[in-house]
Amino acid sequence: MYVIGENIHIISPRVKEALSARNGDFFADLAHKQCAAGADALDLNIGPRKKDGPEVVDWLVDQVEKGAPGATLSFDTSNIAAIEAGLKKVGPGRGIINSTSAAPDRLEQIPPLAVQYGAKLVALTMGKGMIPVKADERVEIALEKLIPRALEVGMEIPDLIIDPLALTVAGCQEYCPECIEAVRTLKFAWDPPPSVSVGLSNVSNQVPAPMRPLLNRVYMVMLMAAGLDMIIADPLDKELAETIRMVTNRDVSTPLGGLYVTLFDRTVEMEELEPTDVDMSDPEQVAFFKTVQILLNKVIYTDSYLRV
């Protein structure tokens, strides 16, 4: 599993404060910690940053590279000039654009930029307006708009990363199983298939903080089983990293590891985890099973679902 570290994000008060104060040591340290924890790339999310986007990205790349020399960097902003500044700074092969959508203006401008600078491109399965609910609608956007545009500008399919948009279980619960099916279909819908990525923590946005890690871990395993290649996630989350290890190595030496591997296998076979797979006397396994039911939209999500 390719992990893009999400921790340099303008929504974080600490990141916002450090950027305002131009605290380079903060960003060097955060970049180093993420890469040391196993991040394969680092996402630099500066928001729209309309007035000074290029200057901010130029400065931020310098600071990040002090802590993580040579790291692949993902430029996450709606400011196209800022994206270009970052791509120029890192050079070919070390940049990821995060992201384009199928909206005509973005699709016109962003893919040629990726080709020009030898960068990979994250492409979201949405146009203007609402995100499609159904898996086939998301796949259709990829097949009819995103992939053809990438090929039109000379992009190689391995440089295209389709994001079928994981959305929060709090308010968008019906999207969760559809995203899993979109990942599964995308891995068979084109030859060679594009890479598929999601912003993992999106699934637990607006969920009480103590509940978020379990939702993230369980959903990740289901997406991995459907064929997911990449996640934008917190590499400092040791339990998340351990979950990836257990599933990848098929480590069933613990009850929880066995349950994660069983969930993975069931999802590969397009089957569901059954109550008989779970030790209902173990509160940890019960919470796991309830979380699967929530993510499959079998039980209505509430903030108290783990206490029911």
Kinemage of the C-alpha trace (Angstrom):
@kinemage 1
@onewidth
@group {chain A} dominant
@subgroup {mainchain}
@vectorlist {calphas} color= white
{ca met a 1} P 0.000 0.000 0.000
{ca tyr a 2} L 1.441 3.349 -1.113
{ca val a 3} L 0.888 5.931 1.625
{ca ile a 4} L 0.793 9.682 0.997
{ca gly a 5} L 1.224 11.477 4.320
{ca glu a 6} L -1.638 13.879 5.000
{ca asn a 7} L -0.293 15.769 8.015
{ca ile a 8} L 0.827 18.988 6.302
{ca his a 9} L -2.695 20.310 5.874
{ca ile a 10} L -3.783 23.908 6.269
{ca ile a 11} L -6.887 22.816 8.163
{ca ser a 12} L -4.636 21.876 11.103
{ca pro a 13} L -4.298 24.823 13.521
{ca arg a 14} L -0.646 23.933 14.165
{ca val a 15} L 0.146 23.849 10.446
{ca lys a 16} L -1.716 27.099 9.887
{ca glu a 17} L 0.160 28.796 12.719
{ca ala a 18} L 3.560 27.466 11.586
{ca leu a 19} L 2.941 28.581 8.022
{ca ser a 20} L 1.894 32.046 9.156
{ca ala a 21} L 5.028 32.331 11.318
{ca arg a 22} L 7.225 30.779 8.596
{ca asn a 23} L 8.424 28.215 11.117
{ca gly a 24} L 10.558 26.078 8.836
{ca asp a 25} L 11.733 23.733 11.591
{ca phe a 26} L 8.142 22.673 12.225
{ca phe a 27} L 7.671 21.537 8.629
{ca ala a 28} L 11.091 19.897 8.383
{ca asp a 29} L 10.362 17.899 11.539
{ca leu a 30} L 6.852 16.912 10.441
{ca ala a 31} L 8.110 15.820 7.028
{ca his a 32} L 10.888 13.761 8.616
{ca lys a 33} L 8.534 12.057 11.069
{ca gln a 34} L 6.068 11.088 8.334
{ca cys a 35} L 8.740 9.604 6.078
{ca ala a 36} L 10.402 7.832 8.995
{ca ala a 37} L 7.022 6.285 9.824
{ca gly a 38} L 6.724 4.884 6.307
{ca ala a 39} L 5.124 7.562 4.143
{ca asp a 40} L 5.973 7.082 0.464
{ca ala a 41} L 5.063 10.680 -0.401
{ca leu a 42} L 3.949 13.843 1.394
{ca asp a 43} L 0.846 15.861 0.611
{ca leu a 44} L 1.255 19.631 0.932
{ca asn a 45} L -2.235 21.053 1.309
{ca ile a 46} L -2.169 24.858 1.425
{ca gly a 47} L -5.812 25.472 0.517
{ca pro a 48} L -6.719 28.003 -2.223
{ca arg a 49} L -3.983 30.495 -1.215
{ca lys a 50} L -4.988 32.831 -4.037
{ca lys a 51} L -2.637 35.740 -3.376
{ca asp a 52} L 0.685 34.136 -2.446
{ca gly a 53} L 0.321 30.472 -3.425
{ca pro a 54} L 3.498 30.175 -5.560
{ca glu a 55} L 5.658 31.890 -2.926
{ca val a 56} L 4.239 29.718 -0.148
{ca val a 57} L 4.799 26.483 -2.077
{ca asp a 58} L 8.341 27.500 -3.025
{ca trp a 59} L 9.182 28.191 0.629
{ca leu a 60} L 7.374 25.101 1.921
{ca val a 61} L 9.206 22.735 -0.431
{ca asp a 62} L 12.534 24.076 0.847
{ca gln a 63} L 11.529 23.416 4.460
{ca val a 64} L 10.103 19.954 3.811
{ca glu a 65} L 13.212 18.897 1.928
{ca lys a 66} L 15.361 19.741 4.940
{ca gly a 67} L 13.559 17.017 6.851
{ca ala a 68} L 12.834 14.604 3.988
{ca pro a 69} L 15.388 15.078 1.205
{ca gly a 70} L 14.235 13.697 -2.131
{ca ala a 71} L 10.701 12.886 -0.973
{ca thr a 72} L 7.917 12.722 -3.525
{ca leu a 73} L 5.613 15.694 -2.912
{ca ser a 74} L 1.924 16.032 -3.655
{ca phe a 75} L 0.697 19.564 -4.335
{ca asp a 76} L -2.807 19.950 -2.982
{ca thr a 77} L -4.288 23.342 -3.846
{ca ser a 78} L -6.789 24.859 -6.238
{ca asn a 79} L -4.191 27.516 -7.151
{ca ile a 80} L -2.764 26.315 -10.466
{ca ala a 81} L 0.153 28.753 -10.349
{ca ala a 82} L 1.113 27.324 -6.957
{ca ile a 83} L 0.978 23.780 -8.311
{ca glu a 84} L 3.261 24.764 -11.184
{ca ala a 85} L 5.701 26.435 -8.798
{ca gly a 86} L 5.938 23.220 -6.814
{ca leu a 87} L 6.410 21.030 -9.876
{ca lys a 88} L 9.182 23.296 -11.162
{ca lys a 89} L 10.872 23.126 -7.766
{ca val a 90} L 10.960 19.329 -7.402
{ca gly a 91} L 11.541 18.396 -11.044
{ca pro a 92} L 10.306 15.421 -13.100
{ca gly a 93} L 9.315 12.241 -11.317
{ca arg a 94} L 8.953 13.727 -7.849
{ca gly a 95} L 5.658 15.567 -8.106
{ca ile a 96} L 2.001 14.604 -7.760
{ca ile a 97} L -0.830 16.987 -8.610
{ca asn a 98} L -3.710 16.632 -6.172
{ca ser a 99} L -5.967 17.070 -8.065
{ca thr a 100} L -8.148 17.584 -11.105
{ca ser a 101} L -11.829 16.842 -11.411
{ca ala a 102} L -13.846 16.303 -14.580
{ca ala a 103} L -15.021 19.922 -14.463
{ca pro a 104} L -14.188 21.365 -17.901
{ca asp a 105} L -11.915 24.171 -16.680
{ca arg a 106} L -9.819 21.891 -14.449
{ca leu a 107} L -9.689 19.142 -17.036
{ca glu a 108} L -8.506 21.625 -19.633
{ca gln a 109} L -5.662 23.054 -17.553
{ca ile a 110} L -4.365 20.428 -15.135
{ca pro a 111} L -3.520 17.285 -17.179
{ca pro a 112} L -1.205 19.165 -19.609
{ca leu a 113} L 0.612 20.581 -16.583
{ca ala a 114} L 1.237 17.074 -15.261
{ca val a 115} L 2.673 15.974 -18.603
{ca gln a 116} L 4.798 19.104 -18.943
{ca tyr a 117} L 6.503 18.539 -15.588
{ca gly a 118} L 6.595 14.737 -15.521
{ca ala a 119} L 4.196 14.507 -12.580
{ca lys a 120} L 1.559 12.004 -11.578
{ca leu a 121} L -2.027 13.239 -11.480
{ca val a 122} L -4.843 12.478 -9.045
{ca ala a 123} L -8.172 12.696 -10.872
{ca leu a 124} L -11.442 12.872 -8.943
{ca thr a 125} L -14.575 11.180 -10.252
{ca met a 126} L -16.716 14.277 -10.117
{ca gly a 127} L -17.659 17.104 -12.431
{ca lys a 128} L -19.259 20.335 -11.392
{ca gly a 129} L -21.892 20.023 -8.714
{ca met a 130} L -22.793 16.959 -6.669
{ca ile a 131} L -20.593 13.882 -6.388
{ca pro a 132} L -22.305 10.859 -7.974
{ca val a 133} L -23.673 8.372 -5.454
{ca lys a 134} L -23.568 5.191 -7.529
{ca ala a 135} L -20.362 3.315 -8.296
{ca asp a 136} L -21.134 3.011 -12.005
{ca glu a 137} L -21.634 6.764 -12.285
{ca arg a 138} L -18.205 7.399 -10.789
{ca val a 139} L -16.581 4.806 -13.041
{ca glu a 140} L -18.320 6.351 -16.041
{ca ile a 141} L -16.693 9.714 -15.296
{ca ala a 142} L -13.294 8.012 -15.176
{ca leu a 143} L -13.825 6.104 -18.410
{ca glu a 144} L -15.507 8.839 -20.431
{ca lys a 145} L -13.724 11.955 -19.194
{ca leu a 146} L -10.662 11.465 -17.003
{ca ile a 147} L -8.820 8.668 -18.799
{ca pro a 148} L -9.542 9.942 -22.338
{ca arg a 149} L -8.298 13.415 -21.413
{ca ala a 150} L -5.130 11.990 -19.885
{ca leu a 151} L -4.435 9.992 -23.038
{ca glu a 152} L -5.255 12.986 -25.221
{ca val a 153} L -2.470 15.052 -23.648
{ca gly a 154} L 0.043 12.208 -23.821
{ca met a 155} L -0.058 10.969 -20.240
{ca glu a 156} L 0.898 7.360 -19.532
{ca ile a 157} L -1.798 5.456 -17.638
{ca pro a 158} L 0.625 4.544 -14.786
{ca asp a 159} L 0.901 8.287 -14.099
{ca leu a 160} L -2.876 8.648 -13.647
{ca ile a 161} L -4.389 8.074 -10.210
{ca ile a 162} L -8.184 7.828 -10.060
{ca asp a 163} L -9.835 8.899 -6.804
{ca pro a 164} L -13.463 7.658 -6.531
{ca leu a 165} L -14.006 9.857 -3.493
{ca ala a 166} L -14.399 8.388 -0.052
{ca leu a 167} L -16.874 10.550 1.846
{ca thr a 168} L -17.908 10.732 5.453
{ca val a 169} L -20.104 8.066 6.969
{ca ala a 170} L -21.714 10.879 8.970
{ca gly a 171} L -24.274 12.173 6.502
{ca cys a 172} L -23.087 10.381 3.356
{ca gln a 173} L -23.336 6.792 4.554
{ca glu a 174} L -24.778 5.493 1.287
{ca tyr a 175} L -21.580 6.585 -0.485
{ca cys a 176} L -19.366 4.217 1.527
{ca pro a 177} L -20.183 0.859 -0.112
{ca glu a 178} L -20.480 2.558 -3.505
{ca cys a 179} L -16.896 3.777 -3.233
{ca ile a 180} L -15.734 0.210 -2.551
{ca glu a 181} L -17.520 -1.011 -5.666
{ca ala a 182} L -16.138 1.866 -7.710
{ca val a 183} L -12.591 0.837 -6.740
{ca arg a 184} L -13.337 -2.774 -7.662
{ca thr a 185} L -14.747 -1.837 -11.077
{ca leu a 186} L -11.970 0.624 -11.911
{ca lys a 187} L -9.367 -2.132 -11.547
{ca phe a 188} L -11.057 -4.071 -14.369
{ca ala a 189} L -12.419 -1.275 -16.544
{ca trp a 190} L -9.223 -0.320 -18.392
{ca asp a 191} L -6.128 -2.160 -19.569
{ca pro a 192} L -3.736 -1.380 -18.053
{ca pro a 193} L -5.769 -0.195 -15.059
{ca pro a 194} L -4.970 3.167 -13.513
{ca ser a 195} L -3.889 3.359 -9.912
{ca val a 196} L -6.733 4.057 -7.493
{ca ser a 197} L -6.403 6.195 -4.371
{ca val a 198} L -8.656 7.691 -1.711
{ca gly a 199} L -8.357 10.260 1.029
{ca leu a 200} L -8.904 7.716 3.787
{ca ser a 201} L -9.686 10.023 6.700
{ca asn a 202} L -12.582 11.526 4.731
{ca val a 203} L -14.719 8.551 5.744
{ca ser a 204} L -14.560 9.581 9.406
{ca asn a 205} L -14.878 13.350 9.013
{ca gln a 206} L -17.429 14.829 11.434
{ca val a 207} L -17.242 11.667 13.556
{ca pro a 208} L -16.226 11.943 17.248
{ca ala a 209} L -12.434 11.749 17.472
{ca pro a 210} L -12.195 8.506 19.511
{ca met a 211} L -14.233 6.658 16.863
{ca arg a 212} L -12.316 7.825 13.806
{ca pro a 213} L -9.310 5.458 13.815
{ca leu a 214} L -11.426 2.276 13.815
{ca leu a 215} L -13.584 3.519 10.940
{ca asn a 216} L -10.469 4.428 8.978
{ca arg a 217} L -8.795 1.054 9.537
{ca val a 218} L -11.803 -1.083 8.729
{ca tyr a 219} L -12.690 0.907 5.621
{ca met a 220} L -9.102 0.774 4.414
{ca val a 221} L -9.066 -3.029 4.559
{ca met a 222} L -12.313 -3.236 2.593
{ca leu a 223} L -10.911 -0.865 -0.025
{ca met a 224} L -7.626 -2.792 -0.179
{ca ala a 225} L -9.591 -5.955 -0.888
{ca ala a 226} L -11.376 -4.196 -3.753
{ca gly a 227} L -8.018 -3.244 -5.301
{ca leu a 228} L -7.017 0.083 -3.767
{ca asp a 229} L -3.389 1.009 -4.502
{ca met a 230} L -2.831 4.211 -2.521
{ca ile a 231} L -4.168 6.157 0.444
{ca ile a 232} L -3.772 9.693 1.651
{ca ala a 233} L -3.626 9.083 5.381
{ca asp a 234} L -1.782 9.699 8.630
{ca pro a 235} L 1.459 7.667 8.557
{ca leu a 236} L 1.966 8.453 12.250
{ca asp a 237} L -1.082 6.320 13.106
{ca lys a 238} L 0.714 3.196 14.333
{ca glu a 239} L -2.452 1.097 14.446
{ca leu a 240} L -3.192 1.940 10.823
{ca ala a 241} L 0.330 0.930 9.817
{ca glu a 242} L -0.012 -2.292 11.821
{ca thr a 243} L -3.294 -3.057 10.053
{ca ile a 244} L -1.613 -2.682 6.664
{ca arg a 245} L 1.153 -5.004 7.826
{ca met a 246} L -1.225 -7.654 9.164
{ca val a 247} L -3.290 -7.751 5.996
{ca thr a 248} L -0.335 -7.578 3.623
{ca asn a 249} L 1.522 -10.340 5.474
{ca arg a 250} L -1.679 -12.270 6.276
{ca asp a 251} L -0.687 -12.286 9.933
{ca val a 252} L -3.444 -14.145 11.786
{ca ser a 253} L -1.416 -14.702 14.960
{ca thr a 254} L -3.836 -12.508 16.935
{ca pro a 255} L -7.646 -12.588 16.981
{ca leu a 256} L -7.839 -9.083 15.568
{ca gly a 257} L -5.343 -9.866 12.822
{ca gly a 258} L -7.376 -12.906 11.902
{ca leu a 259} L -10.526 -10.816 11.734
{ca tyr a 260} L -8.916 -8.216 9.452
{ca val a 261} L -7.681 -10.955 7.111
{ca thr a 262} L -11.122 -12.575 7.113
{ca leu a 263} L -12.736 -9.241 6.264
{ca phe a 264} L -10.232 -8.789 3.442
{ca asp a 265} L -10.950 -12.258 2.047
{ca arg a 266} L -14.715 -11.856 2.311
{ca thr a 267} L -14.552 -8.531 0.476
{ca val a 268} L -12.340 -9.978 -2.274
{ca glu a 269} L -15.005 -12.642 -2.832
{ca met a 270} L -17.742 -9.967 -2.792
{ca glu a 271} L -19.144 -11.508 0.362
{ca glu a 272} L -19.835 -10.005 3.775
{ca leu a 273} L -18.387 -10.631 7.203
{ca glu a 274} L -20.768 -12.873 9.148
{ca pro a 275} L -21.553 -12.854 12.885
{ca thr a 276} L -20.092 -16.363 13.028
{ca asp a 277} L -16.720 -14.913 11.999
{ca val a 278} L -16.675 -12.808 15.153
{ca asp a 279} L -16.143 -13.664 18.814
{ca met a 280} L -19.114 -11.784 20.220
{ca ser a 281} L -17.700 -12.076 23.740
{ca asp a 282} L -14.774 -9.852 22.725
{ca pro a 283} L -15.770 -6.140 22.845
{ca glu a 284} L -13.023 -5.228 20.376
{ca gln a 285} L -14.325 -7.693 17.803
{ca val a 286} L -17.912 -6.588 18.387
{ca ala a 287} L -16.912 -2.964 17.705
{ca phe a 288} L -15.149 -4.156 14.569
{ca phe a 289} L -18.245 -6.005 13.332
{ca lys a 290} L -20.522 -3.050 14.055
{ca thr a 291} L -18.172 -0.800 12.098
{ca val a 292} L -18.312 -3.119 9.084
{ca gln a 293} L -22.112 -2.997 9.217
{ca ile a 294} L -22.042 0.791 9.309
{ca leu a 295} L -19.676 1.024 6.334
{ca leu a 296} L -21.833 -1.365 4.308
{ca asn a 297} L -24.846 0.835 5.067
{ca lys a 298} L -26.575 -2.081 6.798
{ca val a 299} L -27.073 -0.172 10.048
{ca ile a 300} L -27.745 3.561 10.257
{ca tyr a 301} L -24.765 5.507 11.549
{ca thr a 302} L -25.103 7.474 14.789
{ca asp a 303} L -22.365 8.886 16.995
{ca ser a 304} L -23.354 6.303 19.606
{ca tyr a 305} L -23.346 3.211 17.365
{ca leu a 306} L -20.492 1.567 19.293
{ca arg a 307} L -22.446 1.886 22.551
{ca val a 308} L -25.651 0.364 21.232
